[in-house]
Amino acid sequence: MKIIQWTLAVIGILALTAVGVGFFLPSRFEVARSTVINAPAEKVYDLIADPRHWSKWSAWNERDPAMDVNYSGPPFGQGAKWSWKSKSEGSGTMEFRRVEPNRRIEYSLWFPEYNMKSGGEFAIGAAPSGTKVTWTNAGDVGGNPLKRYLPLMMDRMVGPDFERGLANLKVLAEKP
């Protein structure tokens, strides 16, 4: 009986420690990746600003080609919106909030399974050997001390998907 009591006490102390530490962790996260594409900014912008093109280069669509995607709003640029459901990639909604053609696309994201919102942008600019694209996403997980462990892992979780997506975008945009 003493072993059970000590085990429960240790588990309780560990749980309280995890919650206590969580209050001191940052609630904000940011993930950013860049690449240079040997193609004009207009071509790169067109592949990003039309949500229907994402299935050609996104790492998430690559992992689940059968993803259920629904589009709404304008088909291109500001106000373009889409939502998806996937067994392997989860579900969410993305909307282009602000657009500067051939320069910037700002977006908002919502993941209902985690009740998490975030936002980001694609910055498109000149580079010596083509067009530089920087993809960022940032958000705040709020005050829940257990959710505050998520920002510590976000770069390792999402960063490789950004890298893969940008690599696919580069291949697609550089095709003649």
C-alpha positions as CSV (number, residue, x, y, z in Angstrom):
1,M,0.0,0.0,0.0
2,K,2.9,2.4,0.8
3,I,4.3,1.9,-2.8
4,I,0.9,3.0,-4.3
5,Q,0.8,6.1,-2.0
6,W,4.4,7.1,-2.8
7,T,3.8,6.5,-6.6
8,L,0.7,8.7,-6.5
9,A,2.5,11.4,-4.5
10,V,5.4,11.4,-7.0
11,I,2.9,11.6,-9.9
12,G,1.1,14.4,-8.2
13,I,4.3,16.4,-7.6
14,L,5.4,15.9,-11.2
15,A,2.0,17.1,-12.5
16,L,2.0,20.2,-10.2
17,T,5.6,20.9,-11.3
18,A,4.7,20.7,-15.0
19,V,1.8,23.1,-14.4
20,G,3.9,25.4,-12.4
21,V,6.7,25.5,-14.9
22,G,4.1,26.1,-17.7
23,F,3.1,29.4,-16.2
24,F,6.7,30.7,-16.8
25,L,7.0,29.5,-20.4
26,P,6.3,31.9,-23.3
27,S,2.9,31.8,-24.8
28,R,4.0,33.2,-28.2
29,F,5.6,31.3,-31.0
30,E,7.0,32.1,-34.4
31,V,8.2,29.8,-37.3
32,A,9.9,31.2,-40.3
33,R,11.7,29.7,-43.3
34,S,13.0,31.3,-46.6
35,T,14.2,30.2,-50.0
36,V,15.3,31.8,-53.2
37,I,13.4,30.8,-56.3
38,N,14.8,31.4,-59.8
39,A,11.5,32.7,-61.2
40,P,9.8,36.1,-61.4
41,A,7.9,37.4,-58.3
42,E,4.7,37.4,-60.4
43,K,4.9,33.6,-61.0
44,V,5.7,32.8,-57.4
45,Y,3.0,35.1,-56.1
46,D,0.4,33.5,-58.4
47,L,1.2,30.0,-57.0
48,I,0.8,31.2,-53.5
49,A,-2.2,33.7,-53.8
50,D,-4.5,31.1,-55.4
51,P,-5.4,28.5,-52.8
52,R,-6.2,25.9,-55.5
53,H,-2.5,25.9,-56.4
54,W,-1.5,24.8,-52.9
55,S,-2.3,21.2,-53.6
56,K,0.6,21.3,-56.1
57,W,3.3,22.3,-53.6
58,S,2.1,22.1,-49.9
59,A,3.7,19.5,-47.7
60,W,0.4,18.8,-46.1
61,N,-1.4,18.0,-49.4
62,E,1.6,15.9,-50.4
63,R,1.2,13.8,-47.3
64,D,-2.6,13.5,-47.8
65,P,-3.6,13.9,-51.5
66,A,-7.2,12.8,-50.5
67,M,-7.6,15.8,-48.1
68,D,-11.1,17.3,-48.2
69,V,-10.7,20.9,-49.2
70,N,-13.5,23.5,-49.5
71,Y,-12.9,27.0,-51.0
72,S,-15.0,30.1,-50.4
73,G,-14.7,33.8,-51.1
74,P,-12.8,35.1,-54.1
75,P,-10.7,32.5,-55.9
76,F,-7.5,34.5,-55.6
77,G,-5.8,37.1,-53.3
78,Q,-7.4,39.0,-50.5
79,G,-10.5,37.2,-49.0
80,A,-9.7,33.9,-50.5
81,K,-10.5,31.3,-47.9
82,W,-10.4,27.6,-47.6
83,S,-11.0,24.9,-45.0
84,W,-9.7,21.3,-44.9
85,K,-10.3,18.0,-43.2
86,S,-7.8,15.3,-43.2
87,K,-7.3,12.1,-41.1
88,S,-3.5,12.6,-41.0
89,E,-3.2,16.4,-41.2
90,G,-6.1,17.5,-39.1
91,S,-8.6,20.2,-39.9
92,G,-8.4,24.0,-40.2
93,T,-9.3,27.2,-42.0
94,M,-7.0,29.7,-43.7
95,E,-7.9,33.1,-45.1
96,F,-5.8,35.7,-47.0
97,R,-6.4,38.9,-45.0
98,R,-4.2,41.4,-46.7
99,V,-2.4,41.2,-50.0
100,E,0.2,43.4,-51.8
101,P,0.4,41.8,-55.3
102,N,3.9,40.3,-56.0
103,R,5.1,41.4,-52.5
104,R,3.2,40.1,-49.6
105,I,0.3,37.8,-48.5
106,E,-0.9,38.0,-44.9
107,Y,-3.1,35.2,-43.7
108,S,-5.0,33.9,-40.6
109,L,-5.2,30.3,-39.5
110,W,-7.6,28.5,-37.2
111,F,-7.3,25.0,-36.0
112,P,-10.6,24.0,-34.3
113,E,-9.2,20.8,-32.8
114,Y,-6.8,22.8,-30.7
115,N,-8.9,26.0,-30.5
116,M,-5.8,27.8,-31.8
117,K,-5.5,30.8,-34.0
118,S,-2.4,32.2,-35.6
119,G,-1.4,34.4,-38.5
120,G,1.5,34.8,-40.8
121,E,2.7,35.9,-44.2
122,F,4.5,35.2,-47.3
123,A,7.0,38.0,-48.0
124,I,8.1,38.0,-51.6
125,G,11.1,40.2,-52.6
126,A,14.0,40.5,-55.0
127,A,17.2,38.5,-54.5
128,P,20.4,38.5,-56.5
129,S,19.5,35.2,-58.1
130,G,15.7,35.4,-58.3
131,T,12.9,35.9,-55.9
132,K,13.2,35.4,-52.1
133,V,10.2,34.0,-50.3
134,T,9.9,34.1,-46.6
135,W,7.1,32.1,-45.0
136,T,6.2,32.9,-41.4
137,N,3.6,31.9,-38.9
138,A,3.1,33.3,-35.4
139,G,0.6,33.0,-32.6
140,D,-0.2,32.9,-29.0
141,V,-1.4,29.8,-27.2
142,G,-2.9,31.8,-24.3
143,G,-2.7,31.4,-20.5
144,N,-3.1,27.6,-20.2
145,P,0.1,26.4,-18.6
146,L,0.0,23.1,-20.4
147,K,-0.5,24.6,-23.8
148,R,2.6,26.8,-23.2
149,Y,4.8,23.8,-23.9
150,L,3.6,23.9,-27.5
151,P,5.7,27.0,-28.5
152,L,8.8,25.2,-27.4
153,M,8.1,22.5,-30.1
154,M,6.5,24.6,-32.8
155,D,9.6,25.3,-34.9
156,R,10.6,21.6,-34.9
157,M,7.0,20.6,-35.7
158,V,6.1,23.1,-38.4
159,G,9.5,24.2,-39.7
160,P,10.2,21.1,-41.8
161,D,6.7,21.4,-43.4
162,F,7.5,25.0,-44.4
163,E,10.9,23.8,-45.8
164,R,9.3,21.0,-47.8
165,G,6.5,23.3,-49.1
166,L,9.0,26.0,-50.1
167,A,11.2,23.4,-51.8
168,N,8.1,22.1,-53.8
169,L,7.1,25.7,-54.6
170,K,10.6,26.3,-55.9
171,V,10.5,23.3,-58.2
172,L,7.1,24.2,-59.5
173,A,7.9,27.9,-60.1
174,E,11.2,27.2,-61.8
175,K,9.6,25.0,-64.4
176,P,9.6,26.7,-67.8
